[in-house]
Structure formats: C-alpha cells, structure tokens
C-alpha cells in the first residue's frame, strides 16, 4: 500500500519536473533531468523491492508447527551398523607397509 502511494507521488513529481524543464529549459537541462529521473526511479524501485522482501508478515504458530512437522518427515535416521553383527566379516588387519621407490 505504502509502496504504491510512494510510486504514484514519485511519478507525478517526475512528470511535473519534466514539464517544467521542457517549457523553460534547454536541451542540456532536459538530458540532465532524464538522467536524474532514471537514477531516482532505480533507487525507488530498489527501496520498494527491499521493503517488500523484508515484510513477509508475522509467523503464526500454525506455520511454525507445520514447518517443524515437515522437517521431521524429511529427516532420515539411519541405523548404525554393528561391526560384530552375525554375518559380517571382520575387518582386515593392517599388513606390512608396501615398499616405495626410494
């Protein structure tokens, strides 16, 4: 809501400035105003985007519970392997070190 009002006021202000300079100004002032308008519009859009990204609304307890429940369903618990279980071979004992080229 505030972003829309800000955009409307900004666009009206820029249009009035353009009209004023076109009627009373030279070509150089019109070019300078156009460059300034582009910079101001870019800054305004970045501010609006940052404000929209920050205001995601408060988290309700229901959303928090749902997120915890979903994470719990995605979590996989793997049983640890028992090296002494029946049917498992014992690990090999370390052997003599291999001769390396000297």
C-alpha positions as CSV (number, residue, x, y, z in Angstrom):
1,X,0.0,0.0,0.0
2,X,2.7,2.5,1.0
3,X,4.8,1.4,-2.0
4,X,2.0,2.2,-4.4
5,X,1.5,5.6,-2.9
6,X,5.2,6.3,-3.0
7,X,5.4,5.3,-6.6
8,X,2.4,7.4,-7.6
9,X,3.9,10.5,-5.9
10,X,7.3,9.9,-7.4
11,X,5.9,9.6,-10.9
12,X,3.8,12.7,-10.6
13,X,6.8,14.7,-9.3
14,X,9.0,13.5,-12.2
15,X,6.4,14.4,-14.7
16,X,6.0,17.9,-13.3
17,X,9.7,18.4,-13.3
18,X,10.0,17.2,-16.9
19,X,7.2,19.6,-18.0
20,X,8.8,22.5,-16.2
21,X,12.2,21.9,-17.8
22,X,10.7,21.3,-21.3
23,X,8.8,24.5,-21.2
24,X,11.5,26.7,-19.7
25,X,14.8,24.8,-20.1
26,X,17.3,24.0,-22.7
27,X,18.2,20.6,-24.2
28,X,21.1,20.1,-21.8
29,X,18.8,20.5,-18.8
30,X,16.3,18.1,-20.2
31,X,19.1,15.5,-20.7
32,X,20.3,16.1,-17.1
33,X,16.8,15.7,-15.8
34,X,16.3,12.5,-17.7
35,X,19.5,11.0,-16.2
36,X,18.4,12.1,-12.8
37,X,15.0,10.6,-13.2
38,X,16.5,7.3,-14.2
39,X,18.7,7.2,-11.1
40,X,15.8,8.3,-8.8
41,X,13.5,5.7,-10.3
42,X,16.1,2.9,-10.0
43,X,16.7,3.9,-6.4
44,X,13.0,4.0,-5.6
45,X,12.4,0.6,-7.2
46,X,15.3,-0.9,-5.2
47,X,13.9,0.6,-2.0
48,X,10.4,-0.8,-2.8
49,X,11.9,-4.3,-3.5
50,X,13.9,-4.3,-0.3
51,X,10.8,-3.2,1.7
52,X,8.7,-5.9,0.1
53,X,11.3,-8.6,0.8
54,X,11.6,-7.6,4.4
55,X,7.9,-7.6,5.2
56,X,6.9,-11.2,4.9
57,X,4.3,-10.9,7.7
58,X,4.5,-12.5,11.2
59,X,4.9,-16.2,11.5
60,X,1.9,-17.8,13.1
61,X,2.3,-20.8,15.5
62,X,0.5,-23.0,13.0
63,X,3.1,-22.2,10.3
64,X,5.9,-23.0,12.7
65,X,4.4,-26.3,13.7
66,X,3.8,-27.2,10.1
67,X,7.4,-26.4,9.2
68,X,8.7,-28.5,12.1
69,X,6.5,-31.4,11.2
70,X,7.6,-31.2,7.5
71,X,11.2,-31.2,8.5
72,X,10.6,-34.2,10.8
73,X,9.1,-36.1,8.0
74,X,12.1,-35.4,5.7
75,X,14.7,-36.4,8.3
76,X,16.0,-39.9,7.8
77,X,17.5,-41.8,10.7
78,X,19.9,-44.5,9.6
79,X,20.6,-47.3,11.9
80,X,24.3,-47.6,12.8
81,X,26.0,-50.7,11.6
82,X,27.2,-53.2,14.2
83,X,30.6,-54.5,13.1
84,X,30.2,-57.6,15.3
85,X,26.8,-58.5,13.9
86,X,26.2,-62.0,12.6
87,X,27.2,-62.5,9.0
88,X,29.7,-59.6,9.0
89,X,33.3,-60.3,8.2
90,X,35.9,-58.9,10.5
91,X,37.9,-56.0,9.1
92,X,41.3,-56.9,7.8
93,X,44.3,-56.4,10.0
94,X,46.8,-53.9,8.9
95,X,49.6,-55.5,6.8
96,X,53.2,-54.7,6.3
97,X,53.7,-51.3,4.6
98,X,54.4,-51.5,0.9
99,X,57.9,-50.8,-0.3
100,X,58.1,-47.5,-2.0
101,X,60.5,-46.3,-4.6
102,X,63.5,-44.6,-3.0
